[in-house]
Amino acid sequence: MRILIVEDNEKLAKYTKQMLEEEGYAVDTVHDGVTGERMARSGSHDLVILDIMLPKKDGISVCKSLRDDNVNLPIIMITAKGDVDDKILGLDSGADDYLVKPFDMKELLARVRALLRRPQEKIISTLKVQDIELDNNKTHCNQKRCCYSSHTKRIYNFRIFNVKC
């Protein structure tokens, strides 16, 4: 399993990397949001540990951008921001978990194991049959311009893609 750490505190990133490697994970570290987002999109990682306060692009924006583009990679946000509103913002941006600094490394390792135990679902976004193409990200299909309601889309997703709306 390969983990990406996006953390601008190089000392914390190095320590976290060392602990994860001792547990048998392959680990990459980057120190800014732009590079972190690019690497998360590469498809090379099984999980991202993402700080919120990063140079170039903050972790909330990185997480939202990944989720908007259907990057279905488990994300653990780590941050010094511990208010309830900050936690809600982080989780609502698409993070799977949220851990407040300072944290116990044993807890982070347990959260990593928990997220990696989850089966990774592959979501098909487009179904094409002859000249009709159904796009899960749009409310119509091309060529025949089949428009459908949100209720129909939920049925479509359940029956064809077996995903939740």
Disulfide bonds with the S-S distance in Angstrom:
none
